[in-house]
Amino acid sequence: MKFAQINGVKAEAQQGLRGTCDICQSVMIAKCGKERIKHWAHKSKISCDSWWENETEWHRAWKNRFPENCQEIIHRDPASGEIHKADIKTTSGLVIEFQRSAIQPDEMQSRERFYKNMLWVVDGTRLIRDYPRFCKGFRSLRQTVKGFFLSSFPDECFPANWLTCSVPVYFDFQGRDDSVPQEDARRSALWCLFPNRVEGFAVVAGVRREELVKLASTAPDLLIAQGNLCYIAEYIRLQRENAAAHTGRQYPDPLALLNARRFRRHRL
Ligand SMILES: [Zn+2]
């Protein structure tokens, strides 16, 4: 973990320090070796949060994009009393989990059920074939409105174990490669696979990473599923009506076009 409590205050690991875990109250030891990033570990060597994985520089860089008061936040289920620590929980209540290593489907589902209002940010460079697959699959994506795409075969773009999530999954194909130029929009953007399908299509969206950080606090509804999918479904319907306009039917109503502009502002 990045933080432990010292005298009731969140503190980062420094050589020789001891702190306390704010979940189980046991002793934490600062680990500041050369092989891994500075972190805290339970003295007992057993983490009280079974969902916690060893952090990499990729995790830490993502966490550091958010304010400190949103990082490593305890989330408690009031009904069951179950406790876990979210990587990020914004002041709006949105939880963001960063995932680099492979994760079992049952744990993935457990986390989604537990946090509910959450999204994943996944390291898309974990396996060497992940980004080449996305590039190849990208050609088959069909753009709807700017930044949103439809896919009949999302497995041609994304790793199989992330295709059936119940929350949005944002793939980071840049990973820790800081040499990727900003102009390389396909790689420097995040690519979101939304849950559920619209008329059988998977919905994919490109979002700038700084935009994700901003919207997570200011407009989380734009990052999660429902509003976007309803909008895309409506857009497809209007397109269909437009096509039918040649046979004398009406053009889309002005309100729908206004909504389209609202969403476009937040997309690539
Ligand atoms: Zn603990």
Residues whose N, C-alpha, C, O or C-beta is under 5 A from the ligand:
A	BS01	ZN	C21 I23 C24 Q25 C48
